[in-house]
Amino acid sequence: MSRSKKVLVIGGGAAGLMAAIHAAWDGADAVIFEKNSQPARKLLITGKGRCNVTNNCDIDTVIRNVPTNPRFLYSALNRFAPEDTMDFFESLGVKLKTERGNRVFPASDNARDIVDALVKCAEKAGCVIYEKNIKSLIIKDGIICGVKDANGVEYLGYSVIIACGGASYPKTGSDGYGYVLARQAGHTITRIKPSLVPLVAHEGYCAKMMGLSLKNVKIDVLDTNQNKVVYTDFGELIFTHFGLSGPIILSASSHMTEPERCQYKIMIDLKPALTTEQLNTRLLRDFSEYKNRDFINSLDKLLPQKLIPVIVELSRISPHKKCNEITRAERRKFIGLLKAFPVTIRGFRPITDAIVTSGGVNVREIDAKTMESKLVSGLYFAGEVMDVDAYTGGFNLQIAFSTGVVAGESAAY
Ligand SMILES: Cc1cc2nc3c(=O)[nH]c(=O)nc-3n(C[C@H](O)[C@H](O)[C@H](O)COP(=O)(O)OP(=O)(O)OC[C@H]3O[C@@H](n4cnc5c(N)ncnc54)[C@H](O)[C@@H]3O)c2cc1C
C-alpha cells in the first residue's frame, strides 16, 4: 500500500503506540512524538510492574466497569475487544495468563514484555518515534495541518492524534499537557479529578499502623449522609502515614464523590471469615486461656502487632485489665470493632498519586465511531486524555488500546 498519508501521534504510551501501529498497518506514515527518551514509561509500572494488560471478559462487562461515559466506548470496544488485545499480544509472542477477577497479565509477570512487544511492533510496522515535546497544534480553517515542538520546529501531517494521557503520575510523562493541546483546538475539558487513588483518613491512628498490610479483609464504604453502604469489597488494604491505600481502597475511591465533605466512613471487617458468634466463642476461649494476662497481651494470635494498641484504645477497655475481668458488654463492643473497624475519609490523595485521571476532553465533542474531533477536521483523540476512566482490572489499558486502534485506523483513512 502506498504511504502517502502522514499521521502524527502525540504521546508514545499505550494508546499512542497502538494508534500508530494501526495507522501504519492501514498504509499511513506514522510518526510518534514522545517527550521521554523511552516510550511507554507508565506502562512499565502498571500492575506493580506486572501489567494487567486487559480483562478476559466480554464488552458488556468492560462497559459495566466504566463509571464515566461508558456508552461512548461501545463502538471502539466492538472494533477492538479484550479478546483482540489478547490475540494481539499473543501474536507478537507474549504469552498471557488470566488470574483472579479475569485479570490478564504477561505469563512472565513482567510489564517490560508488553512494552517491548508494542515498541518492536511499531518499529516493524514502519512507525518512527521521535523524542519531542509537542507544544502546540497547527490548525488552519478548522483543519489540522501539523504540530510544533518545544523548539518551535513544525511537523506537517494529514492527521494528528492526541494520546498524551491524563494528569496522574506526571513523572511518567502524562502531566496534563494533552488538555492544553485540546483546548487550543477549542475543546472543553471536564473537571479533572483523581480516580483509583489512596484515601486520606481523618483519624491519626492509621499513621500509627503505617506499613501494615491486611490481605484478607472486607470493607464497606458507608455514605453517612444517606446512611447507605455504597461499595463493598474484599481483599488487601494498607495503612499509610496519611490513611489507607492498597487495591480495595483504590477501587473504593472511584465510588466516592467529594470525600472532602467527610461523609464517607470505611468500615473494615478484620475477620470476614468469622461470624459475630464465632468471634465471641474464639474470644471466650482466648480470654479463658489467658485469664490472668492483661487484655493488651492477649490478642497476639488474633491480630497483627501494629493493630493491637490501636484497637485496644478504640475499645476503651483498659489495656491492663485482666482477661477474666472483661465484661460481656466489653467483649461485644470489641467484637463490633473487629467486624467494623472505622476509618473516616477526609479526602483523596492528590491527582499525582492517582492511578487514573477522571475527567478530560469532553466526549460529546468527539465522534465515538472514529475518535475524530467534531471541532477540528483531522484531529483525533485516544486513551486517558479523554473523559473516560474505569475501575481496576485491566479496563483502563483496554480503553487505551481500543480507542488507540480506532483513532489510528480512522486517522489513516
Ligand atoms: C501505577 C499505575 C499502575 C497502573 N496499572 C494499570 C494496570 O495494571 N492495568 C490497567 O488497565 N491500567 C493501569 N493503569 C492505568 C493505565 O496505565 C493508563 O490508563 C494508560 O497508561 C493510559 O494510556 P495513555 O496512552 O492514554 O496514556 P499514557 O500511558 O500516560 O501515555 C501518554 C504518553 O504521552 C506522552 N506525552 C504527554 N504529553 C506529551 C507531549 N506534549 N509531547 C510528547 N509526548 C507527550 C507521555 O510522556 C506518555 O508517554 C495504571 C496506572 C498507574 C499510574
The ligand as an ORCA input file, in Angstrom:
! r2SCAN-3c Opt
* xyz 0 1
  C       0.923      2.995     38.942
  C      -0.088      2.704     37.864
  C      -0.492      1.399     37.638
  C      -1.441      1.122     36.657
  N      -1.774     -0.171     36.429
  C      -2.689     -0.468     35.466
  C      -2.980     -1.814     35.138
  O      -2.340     -2.757     35.639
  N      -3.963     -2.041     34.217
  C      -4.635     -1.028     33.597
  O      -5.534     -1.290     32.793
  N      -4.329      0.264     33.834
  C      -3.359      0.562     34.736
  N      -3.023      1.873     34.955
  C      -3.651      2.922     34.125
  C      -3.022      2.943     32.709
  O      -1.622      2.889     32.842
  C      -3.397      4.209     31.919
  O      -4.797      4.340     31.914
  C      -2.868      4.105     30.492
  O      -1.463      4.050     30.512
  C      -3.296      5.308     29.665
  O      -2.662      5.209     28.416
  P      -2.413      6.516     27.543
  O      -1.612      6.066     26.361
  O      -3.682      7.238     27.315
  O      -1.509      7.456     28.449
  P      -0.016      7.233     28.999
  O       0.265      5.808     29.152
  O       0.102      8.127     30.173
  O       0.893      7.777     27.809
  C       0.928      9.136     27.445
  C       2.278      9.426     26.809
  O       2.244     10.732     26.202
  C       3.486     11.375     26.447
  N       3.252     12.819     26.323
  C       2.434     13.569     27.101
  N       2.432     14.848     26.666
  C       3.278     14.905     25.594
  C       3.687     15.944     24.720
  N       3.233     17.202     24.843
  N       4.585     15.642     23.736
  C       5.068     14.379     23.590
  N       4.708     13.354     24.395
  C       3.808     13.610     25.379
  C       3.871     10.924     27.844
  O       5.238     11.080     28.080
  C       3.408      9.473     27.838
  O       4.429      8.598     27.441
  C      -2.043      2.184     35.899
  C      -1.619      3.487     36.121
  C      -0.641      3.755     37.083
  C      -0.205      5.177     37.288
*
